[in-house]
Amino acid sequence: MSTLAERAAERPAGSYTTKLLDGGADAIGKKIREEAEELIEAAGEAGADGRAHAVYEAGDLIYHTLVMLAWRGISLDEVAAELARREGTSGLAEKAARQSNDGLTK
């Protein structure tokens, strides 16, 4: 994350990370969607080759997600704190609370 934060601040020429950062949320988001799909496909592949492919695609997805966090100025500590806040809370209950706070109902 520190390398990504440096790249976000310095934007070195010729860096793939700089290219993504310069593209903003839309460009980074497009890569996140692409990599998520590739991970899902790889996870469904059989055997050791499928497992290795899933590891590779997970790396790509995590990298692009970290780039988005760096672009937004969000630290992993902030994400960890959010996950800690949710610990012990049902995902369904948390989603329902968000929807009632937003005025949305199902």
LONU-686099 format. One record per residue (C-alpha): x, z, y. Coordinates in steps of 0.5 Angstrom, whole numbers, padded with zeros to 4 digits, always signed. Example, Ala and Ser with C-alpha at 12.3 -4.5 7.8 and 13.67 -1.06 7.14 Angstrom:
residues 2
+0025+0016-0009+0027+0014-0002
END
This chain:
residues 106
+0000+0000+0000+0006+0001+0005+0008-0006+0004+0001-0008+0005+0001-0004+0011+0008-0007+0014+0005-0014+0013-0001-0012+0016+0003-0010+0022+0008-0015+0022+0005-0021+0019+0012-0024+0017+0012-0032+0017+0011-0035+0010+0008-0029+0007+0002-0030+0002-0001-0023+0004+0000-0026+0012-0004-0032+0010-0010-0028+0007-0009-0022+0013-0010-0028+0018-0016-0031+0015-0020-0024+0016-0025-0021+0011-0028-0028+0010-0022-0031+0007-0020-0024+0003-0027-0023+0001-0027-0030-0002-0021-0029-0006-0024-0022-0009-0030-0026-0011-0026-0031-0015-0021-0026-0018-0027-0021-0020-0030-0027-0024-0024-0029-0027-0023-0022-0029-0030-0022-0032-0028-0028-0036-0022-0026-0038-0025-0019-0041-0029-0023-0045-0024-0027-0049-0022-0024-0056-0015-0021-0058-0009-0019-0055-0008-0026-0051-0015-0024-0048-0013-0017-0047-0006-0019-0043-0011-0024-0039-0015-0019-0037-0009-0015-0035-0007-0020-0031-0013-0022-0027-0014-0014-0026-0008-0014-0022-0010-0020-0018-0017-0017-0016-0013-0010-0015-0008-0014-0010-0013-0017-0006-0018-0011-0006-0011-0007-0003-0010-0013+0002-0017-0012+0004-0016-0005+0005-0010-0006+0009-0013-0011+0014-0019-0006+0015-0014+0000+0016-0016+0004+0010-0012+0008+0006-0012+0009-0001-0012+0017+0001-0019+0015+0004-0022+0012-0002-0019+0017-0006-0023+0022-0002-0029+0018-0002-0029+0018-0010-0028+0026-0010-0034+0027-0005-0038+0023-0010-0035+0027-0016-0041+0030-0020-0046+0026-0016-0050+0021-0021-0049+0014-0018-0057+0013-0019-0058+0019-0014-0053+0017-0009-0056+0010-0009-0063+0012-0008-0060+0017-0002-0057+0011+0001-0063+0007+0001-0067+0013+0003-0063+0014+0009-0063+0006+0011-0070+0006+0011-0070+0002+0005-0075+0003-0001-0076+0000-0008
END
